[in-house]
């Protein structure tokens, strides 16, 4: 089985948010320690990816020769 490379698109981030919501519901329902641990990891991962996406957008703005701010 090959691992599919995923890009951090809005759709992918939405998919992650939905997975976090499902894990949160499972933890609220069953209170399993493994669900709590997984939820914490998923949240850290999501936040890190959001931060990377924001940094990437800022870099694009800076490197763009036709930045809207210069107009």
Z-matrix of the N, CA and C atoms (Angstrom, degrees):
N
C 1 1.452
C 2 1.526 1 108.40
N 3 1.324 2 116.68 1 130.52
C 4 1.457 3 120.62 2 179.18
C 5 1.522 4 108.96 3 -96.37
N 6 1.308 5 113.94 4 147.08
C 7 1.457 6 119.57 5 179.52
C 8 1.522 7 108.65 6 -87.68
N 9 1.327 8 116.25 7 126.23
C 10 1.449 9 121.01 8 -179.49
C 11 1.529 10 109.37 9 -80.81
N 12 1.326 11 115.46 10 130.29
C 13 1.462 12 120.15 11 178.33
C 14 1.526 13 108.61 12 -77.43
N 15 1.316 14 116.32 13 128.99
C 16 1.456 15 120.36 14 -179.19
C 17 1.513 16 110.30 15 -111.45
N 18 1.292 17 115.29 16 139.19
C 19 1.459 18 121.12 17 175.20
C 20 1.517 19 108.74 18 -94.77
N 21 1.310 20 115.68 19 151.84
C 22 1.457 21 119.89 20 -179.68
C 23 1.530 22 109.25 21 -84.19
N 24 1.306 23 115.65 22 75.25
C 25 1.458 24 121.88 23 177.52
C 26 1.523 25 108.99 24 -92.02
N 27 1.320 26 115.37 25 169.23
C 28 1.459 27 119.43 26 176.46
C 29 1.533 28 110.50 27 -59.75
N 30 1.333 29 116.38 28 -37.81
C 31 1.459 30 120.28 29 179.54
C 32 1.526 31 111.00 30 -64.83
N 33 1.322 32 116.09 31 -41.09
C 34 1.463 33 120.36 32 179.09
C 35 1.524 34 110.24 33 -64.64
N 36 1.330 35 116.51 34 -42.70
C 37 1.460 36 120.36 35 179.64
C 38 1.534 37 110.44 36 -64.89
N 39 1.315 38 116.39 37 -36.70
C 40 1.465 39 120.15 38 176.42
C 41 1.525 40 110.12 39 -64.64
N 42 1.320 41 116.80 40 -40.86
C 43 1.465 42 121.92 41 176.92
C 44 1.534 43 110.08 42 -59.67
N 45 1.334 44 116.66 43 -44.60
C 46 1.464 45 120.18 44 178.62
C 47 1.533 46 111.29 45 -63.44
N 48 1.330 47 116.38 46 -41.55
C 49 1.465 48 120.26 47 179.46
C 50 1.530 49 110.58 48 -62.07
N 51 1.318 50 117.21 49 -39.25
C 52 1.464 51 120.96 50 177.95
C 53 1.528 52 110.75 51 -66.39
N 54 1.326 53 116.97 52 -39.89
C 55 1.464 54 120.58 53 177.74
C 56 1.529 55 110.71 54 -64.47
N 57 1.315 56 117.13 55 -38.52
C 58 1.465 57 121.55 56 177.07
C 59 1.521 58 110.07 57 -63.83
N 60 1.315 59 116.38 58 -42.76
C 61 1.468 60 120.52 59 179.02
C 62 1.535 61 110.93 60 -61.25
N 63 1.335 62 116.64 61 -43.26
C 64 1.467 63 119.91 62 178.52
C 65 1.528 64 111.33 63 -63.48
N 66 1.332 65 116.35 64 -41.40
C 67 1.469 66 120.06 65 -179.94
C 68 1.533 67 109.91 66 -66.99
N 69 1.330 68 117.12 67 -37.20
C 70 1.466 69 120.99 68 178.42
C 71 1.528 70 110.20 69 -64.03
N 72 1.319 71 116.70 70 -42.15
C 73 1.469 72 120.69 71 177.81
C 74 1.519 73 110.67 72 -63.14
N 75 1.321 74 116.97 73 -41.25
C 76 1.471 75 120.43 74 178.82
C 77 1.519 76 110.19 75 -62.88
N 78 1.329 77 116.41 76 -42.22
C 79 1.465 78 119.15 77 -179.68
C 80 1.537 79 110.63 78 -65.99
N 81 1.329 80 117.06 79 -42.69
C 82 1.462 81 120.18 80 179.44
C 83 1.523 82 111.51 81 -63.43
N 84 1.306 83 116.35 82 -34.14
C 85 1.456 84 121.15 83 -177.85
C 86 1.531 85 112.93 84 -77.97
N 87 1.328 86 116.67 85 -46.28
C 88 1.467 87 120.49 86 -172.01
C 89 1.528 88 114.90 87 -107.17
N 90 1.326 89 118.04 88 -18.86
C 91 1.473 90 123.06 89 179.97
C 92 1.528 91 112.83 90 56.63
N 93 1.332 92 116.11 91 36.99
C 94 1.456 93 120.03 92 178.46
C 95 1.531 94 109.56 93 -80.08
N 96 1.329 95 117.45 94 133.14
C 97 1.473 96 119.98 95 179.02
C 98 1.529 97 113.37 96 -57.45
N 99 1.328 98 117.10 97 -35.15
C 100 1.471 99 118.61 98 -179.40
C 101 1.530 100 111.17 99 -67.23
N 102 1.345 101 117.83 100 -33.41
C 103 1.466 102 120.01 101 176.56
C 104 1.526 103 110.49 102 -65.70
N 105 1.329 104 116.43 103 -39.65
C 106 1.460 105 120.45 104 178.19
C 107 1.529 106 110.45 105 -63.61
N 108 1.323 107 116.58 106 -45.53
C 109 1.461 108 121.03 107 179.54
C 110 1.532 109 110.74 108 -61.93
N 111 1.321 110 116.80 109 -46.33
C 112 1.464 111 121.16 110 179.06
C 113 1.529 112 110.95 111 -62.63
N 114 1.314 113 116.61 112 -41.84
C 115 1.460 114 121.35 113 179.81
C 116 1.528 115 110.73 114 -61.41
N 117 1.321 116 116.20 115 -44.61
C 118 1.472 117 119.97 116 178.68
C 119 1.529 118 110.90 117 -61.25
N 120 1.314 119 117.16 118 -42.57
C 121 1.469 120 121.23 119 178.68
C 122 1.524 121 111.20 120 -65.62
N 123 1.311 122 116.27 121 -43.47
C 124 1.464 123 120.60 122 -179.91
C 125 1.526 124 110.88 123 -62.62
N 126 1.328 125 116.96 124 -40.15
C 127 1.462 126 120.55 125 179.40
C 128 1.528 127 111.07 126 -66.18
N 129 1.325 128 117.38 127 -43.53
C 130 1.470 129 120.35 128 177.98
C 131 1.527 130 110.74 129 -62.05
N 132 1.322 131 116.41 130 -41.61
C 133 1.454 132 121.43 131 178.79
C 134 1.525 133 110.84 132 -62.69
N 135 1.323 134 116.53 133 -45.96
C 136 1.463 135 121.69 134 -179.51
C 137 1.525 136 110.93 135 -61.75
N 138 1.335 137 116.17 136 -46.12
C 139 1.464 138 120.17 137 -179.64
C 140 1.524 139 111.32 138 -63.95
N 141 1.325 140 117.38 139 -39.16
C 142 1.465 141 120.71 140 178.28
C 143 1.529 142 110.68 141 -64.55
N 144 1.313 143 116.82 142 -40.17
C 145 1.466 144 120.27 143 179.46
C 146 1.524 145 110.82 144 -68.57
N 147 1.322 146 117.32 145 -37.45
C 148 1.468 147 120.01 146 175.67
C 149 1.524 148 110.47 147 -61.33
N 150 1.310 149 116.46 148 -43.72
C 151 1.461 150 121.64 149 179.79
C 152 1.530 151 110.48 150 -61.53
N 153 1.331 152 116.64 151 -44.25
C 154 1.458 153 120.32 152 177.79
C 155 1.525 154 111.79 153 -62.19
N 156 1.311 155 116.76 154 -41.00
C 157 1.463 156 120.39 155 178.98
C 158 1.524 157 110.72 156 -63.43
N 159 1.330 158 117.42 157 -41.35
C 160 1.461 159 121.11 158 179.21
C 161 1.529 160 110.04 159 -65.97
N 162 1.318 161 118.12 160 -41.87
C 163 1.459 162 121.26 161 178.00
C 164 1.523 163 110.48 162 -63.20
N 165 1.327 164 116.73 163 -40.13
C 166 1.463 165 121.20 164 179.08
C 167 1.529 166 110.52 165 -63.54
N 168 1.321 167 117.20 166 -41.71
C 169 1.461 168 120.88 167 178.67
C 170 1.527 169 110.88 168 -63.69
N 171 1.335 170 117.05 169 -41.09
C 172 1.467 171 120.24 170 178.23
C 173 1.526 172 110.66 171 -63.75
N 174 1.331 173 116.90 172 -40.71
C 175 1.457 174 120.17 173 177.89
C 176 1.527 175 111.51 174 -63.47
N 177 1.318 176 116.31 175 -38.63
C 178 1.465 177 120.06 176 177.93
C 179 1.521 178 110.46 177 -63.40
N 180 1.342 179 116.55 178 -41.26
C 181 1.466 180 120.46 179 179.19
C 182 1.520 181 110.77 180 -63.30
N 183 1.321 182 116.21 181 -43.14
C 184 1.464 183 121.09 182 -177.76
C 185 1.525 184 111.09 183 -67.46
N 186 1.310 185 116.86 184 -41.49
C 187 1.463 186 120.63 185 -174.62
C 188 1.520 187 113.28 186 -83.37
N 189 1.312 188 118.73 187 -11.47
C 190 1.460 189 121.55 188 -178.78
C 191 1.533 190 110.06 189 -73.55
N 192 1.338 191 117.72 190 124.89
C 193 1.471 192 119.25 191 -179.69
C 194 1.528 193 112.27 192 -69.80
N 195 1.307 194 117.45 193 -19.95
C 196 1.455 195 121.69 194 -178.16
C 197 1.512 196 110.22 195 -115.92
N 198 1.306 197 115.97 196 53.55
C 199 1.449 198 121.37 197 -178.99
C 200 1.527 199 110.00 198 -65.48
N 201 1.343 200 118.90 199 137.00
C 202 1.467 201 121.52 200 179.40
C 203 1.534 202 112.61 201 -58.11
N 204 1.319 203 117.16 202 -26.09
C 205 1.457 204 120.72 203 -179.43
C 206 1.525 205 111.46 204 -68.90
N 207 1.327 206 117.22 205 -24.75
C 208 1.453 207 120.63 206 -177.84
C 209 1.530 208 112.41 207 -85.88
N 210 1.344 209 116.59 208 -11.62
C 211 1.454 210 122.26 209 -175.07
C 212 1.451 211 112.65 210 -68.59
